[in-house]
Amino acid sequence: MIIGEDPRFLMRNNQGVLTLNIRKPSTFDGGRYCCRAVNDLGQDEVECRLEVRAVQEKGVEEKK
């Protein structure tokens, strides 16, 4: 899926350092993310994997 203009995703470029912020992330947001840069000289691409885990509340024990 192309995240493009989705308001949940905030993409920033600060002097060539690119960041992606995900507002209110959920386990659905986990997966493979790819950033592709294209200009007159060619293109480059980098990938990463994101794993989102649910936070367990304090005082709640796992049942076995």
NORCORGI-V687713 format. One line per field, one symbol per residue. psi: psi as a letter, one per 30 degrees, with the letter a starting at -180 (. if undefined). burial: 1 if it has 16 or more other C-alpha atoms within 10 Angstrom, else 0. A space follows every 50 residues. Layout:
psi: ???
burial: ???
//
This chain:
psi: kkfcgkffkjkkjjhfjkljkjkillffflakkkkkkkaffallkkllkk kkkkkkkkfjkkk.
burial: 00000000000000000000000000000000000000000000000000 00000000000000
//
